[in-house]
Amino acid sequence: MAEMGASGLMIYIARYWAIIHVVYEYIKVLSLRRRMPPGPIPLPLFGNIFSFPKEKQWKKLEEWSQSFNSPIITFWQGSTPVVVCNDAWSMADLCDKRANIYSSRHVSVLTGKVFGLHKFNQAGLPYGEQWRLHRRLTHSATNVQAAKSYQEVQANEGKIFMADTQSDQVDFTQALMRFTVSIVSIIAWGRRINSYQDNVLQAAQAFVGSANLGLPGKTYTEAIPWLAQMPSWLNPLPKLLRQLAASSNNYFYALSVEGAEAPNDNFARRLLREQEEHGLSEVEIANLTGNFIGAGVDTTTSTIITFVLAMCLHPDVQRRAHEEIDAVIGSERYPDWSDEAQLPYVAALINETFRWRPAFALGGPPHAPVEDDTYNGYFIPKGTSVIGNLYAMCRNPREYPDPDRFMPERFMSDQKSPPYPNNRGHHAFGWGRRVCSGEPVARQGVYFIVVSLLWAYDIRPGVDENGNEVTLDPNAYGSSQVNRPLPFNFRLIPRSSQIARLVKESAAAAQDALRQYDIESKVKR
């Protein structure tokens, strides 16, 4: 009995101290909250995680910004604050103008500590020498000059994609994924993707689901970190993530070793050659090459599908783009890179696509300050996640009057537009020193597909069983971190038989030109 009494006393003391700890932490949260940007009142232990919807969390963040009448707000994941900038100016002030402070990353529990992004991956590494090395190595393969060297490959893969769009047997999104994955695979490992069953293509699709774990309120583990230490039979997610990280790292490193032996120069060959010089581990090489898949595939695919939706909904915009393309290119030849400078309306149309429905609704991985900072009288502690809500920024009528309207004129140099923090007029590729490394390559790929589709097709909504055009919903988007339209019915109507013939003939020549990259991989996932 005495032993049972002692055991009960210990349980009582443990409960007592647990309550004291929760109360103490909550008092600290409330004290810190008074100094930070406004936001909803957090609950003890859980913060605001129960306040988030299951999907499209960016809408809730915009709603909070409006209800607190502040472009910059704070919500809480447990006792950890997260700052959200809902307008372009506050995010630019912090992450562009104060890039020397706001260029690091908060170490999250799942994607950081469990998956390991904060140790080996440029996207998650804290600001420092290791990150600068990764950034410099990636930049060597994706800067503007390097991107120009890929133009021929991108054009040839684009022509094969265009031929696929003529076939009723090939799914448009699947063909587009093959195009984007093949480009980055050639850059990273020196081999193209010519099969929809290729392991690299399957790996690219697997990245989509895991990226969603970074969404606010998606899991309780970010609010209650000790959940990650629970047995796997109680919380299987951490174990599954560790297994995914290990298998992905092994797979991408094996691809890199194979790529180093490919006949064409590629990023993996350079990394393996310089591995000892830079002190790179196998996991770092896997992440450096794998990032081409993780960062550049789904975003580019989603942007182009958004473009197709916009053209279905705005035939007047498409008509003007057709007129410009017809005047510059005509129907006697295929579009090429020399046309780009003569197509200002198409360039504006692409920028409006980035703006109208940004691929990253929450602007990619959060930034974090390397030291305590104060902005407009608000305190932002060192290491705090700082999110740029691109969804809200791109809908702000101050910068974009009538924001739901797809209007390329916003980006025409001869049009008067409201002021914006940068010359580009949007932040689709991020901020400051963490801006997307692959932007030049991505922009080239989007340009070539957009101009090719406009040159070749009249893009129209699909028809119902009575032959009437269906009504498409401009807001029918999924809930993934990468903002992609839900499947919709559309038609690609050839603009002339001559153009249709050119598409087919050009694809055959492109296949021949890419033959050198048709290397069968022996690496299995």
N, C-alpha and C positions, 0 to 999 in steps of 0.2 A: 504493500500500500504506500509505504514511504517512497519507494522508487517511482511509483505511478504519480505520486504527488509532486516529486521533483521534475518528472517529465512534463506534467501539466504546467508547472511553474515556468519551465523553459519555453513552452509554447506560448504562454501568456506574455512573457518578456519579449519574445520574437515578434509577436503581433503588435505589442506596444511600441517597440522600436520601429517597426515597419510603418505604423501610423505616424509616428513622430517624423520619420524620414520623408514621407509623402507630404506632410504638412509643411515641413521645413523647405522642401523643394518648391512647393506651390507658392510659399511666401516669396522666395527668390524670383520665381517667374513673374508674379504680380508686381514686384518691385522693379524688375528689369523692364516689364511691359510699359510702365509709366514713362520710360525714357525713349522707347522705340517708336517707330511709325505706328499709327492706330491700326486696330484690327479687332476681330471678335474675341470675346473673353474666353480664355482656355479653361478646360476642366482640369482638376487635379489629375496627375499621372498621364492622362490621355491627350491633353491639349485640345486641338480642334479636329482630330481625325474623324469624329463622328459627324462633323458638319459638312463633310465633302460628299458630293454625289458619287455614284459608282463609275460615272463616265463624264468626259468633257469638263474636267475640273477647272479648266481655264475660264469657263463661263462663271463659275462661282467666285473665282478670284476677281473677275471684272465686276461682278455684282457687289462684292465687298468694297472694292475701290469706290464705286459710286455711292454706296450707302454711307461710307465714312468720309465721303467728299475729299478723298486724298488719292493722288496717283500712286503713292507708295504706301503699302500696307504691310502688316505683320500677321502671320498665323503661326501656330505652334504644333510641332510634332512631339508630343509628350512635353518635356520641359525644354525642348530645343526650338529656338525661334527661326523662322524662315521669312525673309523679306522679299516682297514681290513688287516689281516696278510695272505699272500698268500703262505708262505712257513712254513715248520714245525719249523724251528729254531727261527724265530722271535716270533711266537706265544708261543713257549716253553720258550723263554727268558722272556717274559712278564708274562704269566699265570702259568707256572710251577716254574721258578726260582724266580719270584717276586710275588708269590701267596699271600704274606701278603698284597700286594697292589691291585692286580688284581683279587679279589675274590668277588666283588660286582656286582650289576646289574644297568644298566641305567634304569630309570623309563620311559617306553614308554607310549604313550598316550592311544592307544587302548587296548593292552594286559595288560598294567600296570594299569593306572589310571581308565580306563573304566571297564575292565574285573576284575581287582582287584588282579592280580598275585603279585604285589609288596607289598601287605598288608598281604596276607594269605598263599601264596604258595611257597614252597621251591625253585621252579624253578625261581621265580621272586623276592624273598625277597632280600633286600640289605644285605650285609655282616654285621652280628651283632649277638646279643644274641638270637633273635627269630629264625634267620636262623640256628644258631648252634644247637638250641634245635630241630628244625625240622629235621636237618641232622642226629643228634644223634638218634632220634626216628626211622627214616627210616633205618638207618644203622643197628639198632638192629634186623630188620626183613629181611635185604638183604645182610648182610656181608657174608664172605666166609663160616664161620661155619654154619650160618643160612641157607645159600643156600644148603649146603650138606644135611640138614634135609628135603629138598624138592625133593631130587633126586628120591625117590620112586614115588612121585606124578607125577613129570615130565616124568618119564619113562612110567608110566601107561597111562597118557594122550597122550604121544607120540605113544604108541602102538595102541591106539584107532584112532589117526590120520592116522597111517599107514594103518589100516584096511579101513578107509574111502577112501584112495587113490586107493584101489582095486575096488571101485565102480564107474561105469560110471555115476551114478546118483548124485554124490557129487562133487561139484566144488572144485578144489584143494585149491584155495585162501580162499574160505569160510571155508573149513575144517581147514586150517592153522590158520585163525583168531580165530576160536573156540578153537583150542589148546592153543594159546597164551593167550587169554582172560580167559580161564578156569584156567590156572596156577595162574595168578595174582589175580583172584577172590578168589581162595582157600586161597592164602596167605593173602589177605586183609580182606575177610569176611567169610571165612570158608565154602564156597559153590562153587561147580563146575558149569560149563556151559555145558549143554548137549543138548541144542537146538539152532539152528541157529536164532531163533526168540527171544531169551532171551534179556531182556531189557539192561543188562550190555553189551552184544555184540553190540547192536544198539548204546549205548552211546559211546563205543569205536570208532565206525566208524564215529560218529559225531565230535569227536575230530580232525579228520584229516583236515577238512576244516577250522576250526577256527585257527589251528596252522599256516596256510599260511599267516595270517595277519601280522606276524612278518617279512615277506620277504621285503628286501629293495625295495622302490618304489612301494610297493603293493597298498598303499592308500595315498591320499594327506594329510590325517589327521596328520600323523607324522611330515610332513613339516609345516603344518599350524594348530597348536593345537586348535585354537578357532573354527575350524570346528566341533569339538566334542560337542560344546555348542549350535550348531544350532538346531532349532526345528526339530523334528523327521520327519516331512513331507518333509523337505529339505535334511536332512541327516539321514536316518533311521538306519544306521549301529550301532552307539553307543547305541541306545535303544535296538536293537536286542541283542547286546553283553551283556548288563546289564541283560536282561531277561534270556539269556543263562547261565550267571554266577549264577543268583539266582536259576534257576531251577536245574542246575547241583549241586550246593551246597546243596540244599534241598534233592536231590535224593541221593547223596553219603553219606550225614549224616544219612538219613533214612536207607540206606543199612548198615551203621556202627552200628546203634542201633540194627538192626536185627542180624547182625553178632555177636554182643556181646552175643547174646542168643544161638548161634550155639553150637552144642555139641563139636566141635573141636576148639582148640586154634587158634587164628588168630590175625592179627594186630589190627583190630578194637576193639576187646575185650580188648586188652592191653591199647589202647588209652582211651577208656571209663573208664577203671579201674583207670588209672592214670591222668584223665582229670583235676581233682581238684589240684593234686600235681603240675602239670606243668602249670596250668592256661590256658588250651587250650579252645578256643571258639569252638562252633559247626562248624563254617565255617572252622576253622583250621583243625579239625578232618576230615571234608569232603574233604579238599584238600590233606591232608596227605594220605588218603586211595585212593582218586580218582587219585592221581599221578601214582599209579601202572598201571592204565588204560592209562592215557595220555602219559606216558613216555616209557612204556615197550611193548606195543602191536604192533603198526604199524611199529616200527623200526625192531623188531624181524621178523615180517612177511615179510617185504621188504628184509631183509638180506637173508632169506631162498629162496625167489623167485629169487633173484640175483644169489644165488648159483646154482639153477636149470638152469638158463640161461647160466651161465658160463660152466656148465657141457655139455650142448647141443653144445656149441661153441668150447669146448676144450676136445675132446674125449681122447686125449693122457693123459691129467691130470686125467680124470676119470678112465682110464685103470690102471694107477699106483696106484690110491687110491683103486681100486678093488683088486689089487694084495696084497696090504698091509692088507686089511681087510680079505681077504681069508686066508692069512697066520696066522693071529692072531685069527680070530673068526670062519671062516669056514661057513658051511651052516647047521650045526647040532643044533645050538642054537642061541638065540637072542643076539644082542650086549648088554653089560651091562657096568656099570661105571668102573669096574676094567680094561676094555680094553683101556681106554683113554690114559694111560701112555705108552702103547705099540703101539700107532698109531701116530707117529710124523709127517708123511706126511699128514694125515687127519687134524691134528692140524694146520699145515702150510697152508693147503688148506682153512681152516676157517679164518685164519688171512688174507690170500690173498683176500678172499671174502669181509671182512671188508674194505680192502684197495682198491680193484679194483673199486667198486662202493659204497662208504660210504652211509649209510642210511640217515645221516644228511649231505647234501652237504655243508651246512654252519656251521657245527659243533655244532648245538644246540644254545640255547640262548646266546647272547653276554655277555662277561665279561665287567666289568667297574672298573677303578681304584678308590680307596677311597681318593686319594690325587693327586695333580699335579705330573707328572713324565716326565722324559726325557729319550729317548731311541735312541741311535745312533745319537745324536744331534737333534732329533725331539721332540717337545713338545707335550705331551698328557694330556689334561686338566682332572681334576677330574670329574668323572661321565660319561666320554665319552664311548660310546659303542665300544667294541673291538671284532671284528668278526674273527673267524678262518675259512678261506675258505678251508675246507677239500677237496673239489673237486680239487682245484688247487694244494694243498699239495700232494695229492695222485697221481697226474699226473706229478710231477716234476721229470724229468729224472735224476737229480743229485742224489736223494735218491732211485728212482725206474727206472733203465734203461729199455727202451722199455716199458713204463708205461701202454700202452693199452693191452699188453699181460698178460693173466692170468697165473701167474707163482708162484706156492707155494714155489718153491725152495728159493725164496727171504727170507723166514722165517725159513728155515732149519738151525739148529745150526751148521751143518758141512759145510754150504755153506758160502763163503766169500761175505758179503754184504756191500754196502756203509754205512757209519756211519749215525746214526739217534739219535735224542735227547733223546729217551728213549729206554729201553731194549725190549719193546714190538714190536717196529718197526712201529707203527701207533698210531694215536690219535682218533680212532673211538668212544671212550667213553668220550672224553673231556679232560680237562686240570685242573691241580692243585686241589684246594679244591672244585671245582665245577664238578669234574669228576662224571659221572653217578653213582648214589647210587646203582642202580640195576644191575650193570655190572656182578657180580658173577652169579646171577640168569639167566640173559640173555645169558651169555656164555654157561651155562649148557644146556639151552633149545635149543640153536642153535646146540651145539655139538650133542645132542641126535638125533635130527631130521636129521642132515646131515649124521651121521654115519648110521642111520637106512635106509635112502633113498639109500645111496651107497651100503649098504649090500644087500638090497632087489631088487634094480632095475638097469637096464641099462637105463640111462636118455638120450633120443634122441630127436632131432627135430621132429615135426609132419610131416605128409605127405600130399601131395595135392591129387586131385581127380585121378591123374595118378599113385599114389603110390610112387612118388618121394619126398624125404625129402625137406621140405621148407627151405629157407635161412632166418636165423634170424639176426636181426640187434642188435649188441652189444650196440648201443647208443640209442635205442628206449626206453627212459625213460620219465616219466611224469614230470610235472612242479611243483609238490607239494614240500613243504619243506622237507618231507620225501621222499627220492629218491627211487622210485619203478619202475621196468620195466613195460612198457605198456603190456597189455595182448598179449601173444604169444602162438603159437601152439607147444606143446611138448608131448612126450609119455613116460610113465613109463613102461618099459618092464620087467616083472619078470625074475630074473636071474635063478630061478629054481622053479619047482613045490613044492619042499620041503620047500623052504623059504616062498613061497606064503601060504602054509598051516600053517607054524609057525606064520606068521603075523596074520592070522585069529584066530588061537587058542589063541595066546597071548592077542589079543584084548578082547576076552571073559573073560579071567581071570582078565584083567585090569579093566573091567567094574565092576566085583565083588569086587575088591579091593578098588575101588573108591566109592562104594555104600554109604559109610558113609557121603560123601560130596554131595549126591544127595538130596539137600534141596530145596523145592519149595519156592521161594521168593514171599512175599505178597506186596513188594514195587513196585509201578508203576511209570514210568517216565513221 
